[in-house]
Amino acid sequence: MKVEPITQPIPSISTQQMIEVDRLMIEGYGIQLIQMMENAGGNLAELSRRMLDGDVRSKRIAILCGGGNNGGGGMVAARRLHNWGAQVQLHVVTDPARLKGVPAQQWSILNSMGIENHAEINLEDNDLIIDAMIGYGLTGSPRGATAEWIIKANASGKPILALDTPSGLDTTTGIPGNPCLRAAATMTLALPKTGLVSEKASPYVGELYLADISVPPQLYEKLSIEIPAIFIHDTIIKIRKNETDVKEVT
């Protein structure tokens, strides 16, 4: 099937606007966090499969998860990839006993499947690294164990796929923290964040993809954001700067 290019510009939004999108999803439309997380993690697993030539059987995939909702999305991807035959090694950069809410529920599911938390992972032995440590809410530079794993991932020489944003990048300004993960590809959610499409962020974002988490068009209308029919052919699209215009919503 031939996929026609999107001829209208795709708007980008600030971090504060994305917070409002998430709030309205839950409070205005009853689309719960666990549903959004399943959509995000499912698309993340699918993009991982595409990056590994369409078959993850026996492929080694390291998944680095934070303690928040971004980490929960990584756990969903871990479950899907495990089901598809990948050799998944997962590391949670915080104490799993401290997880709360939906991420804790996702962790419980993984535990029941026998997917454990690996205290140490030799990242160089993997075919792909998934970064699900920090989402769009970052302020300041990463610290502690998260910073250590960013440095390890960057030094591994392996391709890295980041969920929503490379860990350490400010999604509004595009300014990298110290350290900041350098991804081969980033799969952001709903709409691109302004920082991800800035030139200064390009070395950290890599190829930029956009994934559908089922935001109703009516929600964007309430925020006066005009969007084209982005996901009519696929739940994941690639944003190419020389083919797809991206404009900032003010």
C-alpha positions in Angstrom: 0.0 0.0 0.0 1.3 3.4 -0.9 1.3 5.9 1.9 0.6 9.4 0.8 2.7 12.1 2.4 1.2 14.5 4.9 0.8 17.8 3.0 -0.2 19.9 6.0 2.3 21.0 8.7 2.3 19.0 11.9 2.2 21.4 14.9 4.7 21.1 17.8 3.7 21.9 21.3 5.4 23.0 24.5 5.8 20.8 27.6 3.1 22.7 29.4 0.7 22.1 26.5 1.5 18.4 26.6 0.7 18.4 30.3 -2.7 19.9 29.5 -3.2 17.3 26.8 -2.6 14.5 29.3 -4.9 16.1 31.8 -7.8 16.5 29.4 -7.3 12.9 28.1 -8.1 11.7 31.6 -10.5 14.3 33.0 -12.3 15.3 29.9 -12.5 12.1 27.9 -12.0 9.3 30.5 -9.0 7.9 28.7 -7.0 6.6 31.6 -3.2 6.7 32.0 -2.9 2.9 31.7 -4.6 3.1 28.2 -2.2 5.8 27.1 0.7 3.9 28.5 -0.3 0.7 26.6 -0.6 2.7 23.4 2.9 4.3 23.9 4.6 1.0 24.9 2.9 -0.9 22.2 4.1 1.5 19.5 7.6 1.6 21.1 7.8 -2.2 20.8 6.6 -2.0 17.2 9.2 0.6 16.3 11.9 -1.5 18.0 10.8 -4.4 15.8 11.0 -2.3 12.6 14.5 -1.1 13.6 15.5 -4.8 13.9 14.4 -5.7 10.4 10.9 -6.8 11.4 11.8 -9.8 13.6 13.0 -9.6 17.2 13.2 -13.3 17.8 16.5 -14.0 19.7 17.5 -10.4 19.5 19.0 -8.9 22.6 17.2 -5.7 23.8 18.2 -3.8 26.9 15.4 -1.6 28.3 16.3 1.2 30.8 13.2 2.3 32.7 12.7 5.2 35.1 10.3 5.2 38.0 7.6 7.4 36.4 5.2 7.0 33.5 8.0 7.0 30.9 9.4 4.0 32.6 6.0 2.4 32.6 5.8 2.7 28.9 9.2 1.0 28.7 7.8 -1.9 30.8 4.9 -2.3 28.4 7.4 -2.5 25.5 9.4 -5.1 27.5 6.3 -7.3 27.8 5.4 -7.0 24.2 9.0 -7.7 23.0 9.3 -10.6 25.4 6.1 -12.1 23.9 7.5 -11.7 20.4 10.6 -13.7 21.3 13.2 -11.1 22.1 15.8 -11.6 24.9 14.8 -8.7 27.1 17.1 -7.4 29.8 15.4 -4.7 31.9 16.8 -2.4 34.4 14.8 0.0 36.6 17.0 2.9 37.6 15.1 3.4 40.9 14.2 0.8 43.6 11.2 -1.1 42.0 9.7 -1.3 45.5 9.2 2.5 45.4 7.2 2.4 42.2 3.6 3.7 42.5 0.4 3.8 40.5 0.3 2.5 37.0 4.1 2.0 36.7 3.9 -0.3 39.8 1.1 -2.2 38.1 3.2 -2.7 35.0 6.1 -3.9 37.1 3.9 -6.4 38.8 2.9 -7.8 35.5 6.5 -8.2 34.4 7.3 -9.9 37.7 4.5 -12.4 37.1 6.0 -13.2 33.7 9.4 -13.8 35.2 11.0 -10.7 33.7 13.3 -9.5 36.5 15.2 -6.3 37.2 18.9 -6.7 36.2 21.1 -4.8 38.5 23.9 -4.8 35.8 23.6 -5.1 32.1 26.5 -5.2 29.6 24.9 -2.9 27.1 27.5 -3.7 24.5 26.1 -7.2 24.2 22.7 -6.0 23.0 21.3 -5.3 19.5 19.2 -2.4 20.7 18.9 -0.2 23.8 15.6 1.4 24.7 15.7 4.6 26.8 12.6 5.0 28.9 14.2 6.7 31.9 13.0 10.3 31.8 9.9 11.8 30.0 9.0 15.3 29.1 8.9 16.6 32.7 12.6 16.9 33.2 14.0 20.1 34.7 17.8 20.4 35.1 20.4 17.8 34.4 19.9 14.1 35.2 21.5 12.9 38.4 22.5 9.7 40.2 21.9 6.3 38.7 20.0 7.8 35.7 23.0 10.0 34.8 25.3 6.9 35.1 23.2 4.8 32.8 23.0 7.6 30.2 26.8 7.7 30.1 26.9 3.9 29.8 24.4 3.9 27.0 26.2 6.6 25.1 29.5 4.7 25.4 28.0 1.4 24.3 28.2 2.1 20.6 24.8 0.4 20.2 21.7 2.0 18.6 19.4 3.6 21.1 15.7 4.2 20.8 14.3 6.9 23.1 10.7 7.0 24.3 9.1 10.5 24.0 12.5 12.2 24.4 16.2 11.3 24.9 16.8 11.3 28.7 18.4 14.6 29.7 16.9 16.8 26.9 14.6 19.7 27.8 11.6 19.1 25.6 10.6 22.7 25.4 13.9 24.4 24.7 15.8 21.5 23.1 18.8 22.3 25.4 20.6 19.1 26.5 21.5 18.5 30.1 24.8 17.1 31.3 24.7 14.2 30.6 22.2 13.8 27.8 21.4 10.6 25.9 22.3 10.5 22.2 19.6 8.4 20.5 19.7 6.9 17.0 15.9 7.4 17.0 13.3 9.0 19.2 9.6 8.1 19.3 7.7 11.0 20.7 4.0 10.8 21.6 0.8 12.7 20.4 2.5 15.7 18.9 6.2 16.7 18.6 7.5 18.8 21.5 9.1 22.1 20.5 12.5 21.1 21.8 12.7 17.9 19.8 12.4 19.7 16.5 15.0 22.4 17.3 18.3 22.2 15.5 20.3 22.1 18.7 18.5 18.9 19.8 19.1 17.1 16.5 22.4 15.3 17.6 20.5 13.8 20.6 17.2 13.1 19.0 18.4 11.2 15.9 15.6 10.2 13.6 12.3 11.5 15.0 9.1 9.5 14.9 5.6 10.3 16.1 3.3 7.8 17.7 -0.4 7.7 18.2 -1.7 7.5 21.8 -5.3 8.1 20.7 -5.8 11.7 21.5 -9.2 12.8 20.3 -9.2 15.5 17.6 -11.8 17.4 19.7 -9.3 17.7 22.5 -6.9 19.6 20.2 -9.8 21.8 19.0 -10.4 22.8 22.6 -6.8 23.9 22.8 -7.0 25.8 19.5 -4.5 23.4 17.9 -5.1 22.6 14.3 -3.9 19.2 13.2 -4.0 17.3 10.0 -5.2 13.6 9.9 -1.8 12.3 11.0 -2.3 8.6 11.7 -4.7 7.6 9.0 -2.2 5.0 7.5 -0.1 4.0 10.5 0.2 4.5 14.2 3.8 5.5 13.8 5.1 8.1 11.3 8.6 9.4 10.6 9.1 13.1 10.7 11.7 14.2 8.1 12.7 17.8 8.2 13.1 18.0 4.5 9.7 16.4 3.8 7.4 17.3 6.7 7.0 20.8 8.0 6.7 21.2 11.7 5.3 24.4 13.2 5.2 25.6 16.8 1.9 26.2 18.4 1.9 29.4 20.5 
